[in-house]
Amino acid sequence: METESLTKPRPTTTNFPRTTTLRNKLGYALGDVGNNFLFDMGQLYLTRSASSVTMTY
């Protein structure tokens, strides 16, 4: 009985093509921009706080 369940064909996803919509692409792009911005701010903070060089603006 268990071998029958292993030999059953699996349903295919031909009715549901996996496409990436423009909305998804924009969402990923905005998330990537936000992630890069926060990562760069963290790197700037660590660089300025860990170095002995004083920058005056």
Order of alpha helices (4+ residues) and beta strands (2+ residues): alpha-alpha
